[in-house]
């Protein structure tokens, strides 16, 4: 169901679910209302059937009344044939509901000379015709309309019959029995019947004029189940029972019996009498014993309800469709920008930050998101630009530092052997900066043929400022020594220069010495630096006793003093910075003076390069993986001896 | 490295413990500068538990000392021991800053 995975689909699903729930509620309400309406349908239709039955009853009793009214005149007419015929003709002419009327007498009862006498008037087209039924072709004595009232001695409605030789139509006849007057006034002898005919055609038309709901209709059965007015679709059948037989539906027979037995009733007859599900209600017409049935389609009863619910379902459907459309529009207004942001995010992820979401102007959360996203990309762009600038600056700085380091290294004598033409002394030195550019330095140079100036120092700073300080210091030392200054004078000069404008409080510790290469006399002075060690020819390591003196750059006019000692032949002066003795191992223990002295004691070689390298290796071994945090400088000079090889 | 300030009268006794080297010196400088800016004038550095101080650390002390002086205040060190005392002596720092044997001496000297 990928359709419902998106936001749009989910909201649409919600709307559809709401619609479904409403639909179920509507269906439930429909079924409930339908139940109520159906239960009231019985009363409605039965009332209507009774109402119609009483109307027909009224019509028929009006006809019966006429016969009843006229009967005494016929009885009293004696044998006045003209008066009788006149009465009968008037009866038919004046009563539009009466199809025909006759007076049939017992043999010789009206005219003593005729055995069968039955004058009969009936309508034909617009006129009234006369026929004397007492003829050989029409034996009225056997007819139901004569036989039954004679037998019952009371008025009688006949079963419908085709009056061949009489009215020549389907009809039913009301027969009022006539009696000859006896002299004492007691009921006389039956003398004949006065009849009033009702044509079935008229009855059918009359019943058709009744409205039975919209498409319902009436039918009429006689007391024996014969159809007076046929229900639709049963024209071929004479009675309700033949209909039941022909259609093979015994239930029709049941219904028919009920109609004959009960004064009124109701039955759900389903599709017994028509294609549509229908109800049947019936009511007896008392005077005739007939039963009037009405057939009402079930859906007609339910029509108002169905109409209402059709409207409601229609409205609900429209609402759901409308909501779906609205959802689509709303969801599009949300998902549209979201999809754009997804696309833009993918572009941003690929490094394209030139996105423009400013056209998303909605003031909802999506709009806020878009604006936040826009400002994020702007910040990102700025950040990346800054970063690139910074990286550029850093690279520049690093390259500058690299250049500074190169300059610094170039300022320290780094070619060894430094004096290959001299065999009266050896010198070797290393400086390993902790950062790219260190604050440590060493310096050595020949002042003249016989005097070697050397210095080791540590600037109390790191990086470029330290290297500048260092450059100044080494330069000052060279200048001062070149002018023949003594070590203390050199330090005083350096101090004086460094104290000028020293806002950063940078200071330098310096050990400075001048070695007389002819005698081994070492004149030295110290500005706050660690005492160098002297390795005697007999493996004795001693610190050089150093005079007190503050680091250069600390105080304006310090007192430096020059001390003098004499190096034995093959003795080594070992100067270093605290980066050596303070180097830490992984346990944060310093390398220490003791370890250095111990190592130097253990060395057999008096070659300066191997001494320096041994020390370096030992420190490296001691430190293990610990990062070097301070510059490390070592300088070793070996005095060759007083007996110089020329 | 650990640095804490304890007020004693008008003096701020600042105990610096552990190692002050190239890496931790900027932290010390920043802390001391902050206290200076907050108005501390008389600062006594109690270095009795300081194990190691590098030249960068010394320079930091010097910078703060100068700043304190410029603010009309003072900075002194006390209770130096072991390697720290050696560094102070060798570098000649004892000549630049007042150094006392104990905190009490430093307080009394104020």
Interface residues (C-beta under 8 A of the other chain):
Chain A: X434 X439 X458 X459 X460 X461 X462 X504 X505 X506 X507 X509 X527 X528 X529 X530 X531 X548 X549 X550 X551 X554 X555 X558 X578 X582 X588 X590 X629 X630
Chain B: X19 X21 X22 X23 X52 X54 X55 X56 X58 X59 X62 X63 X66 X83 X87 X89 X90 X91 X92 X93 X95 X96
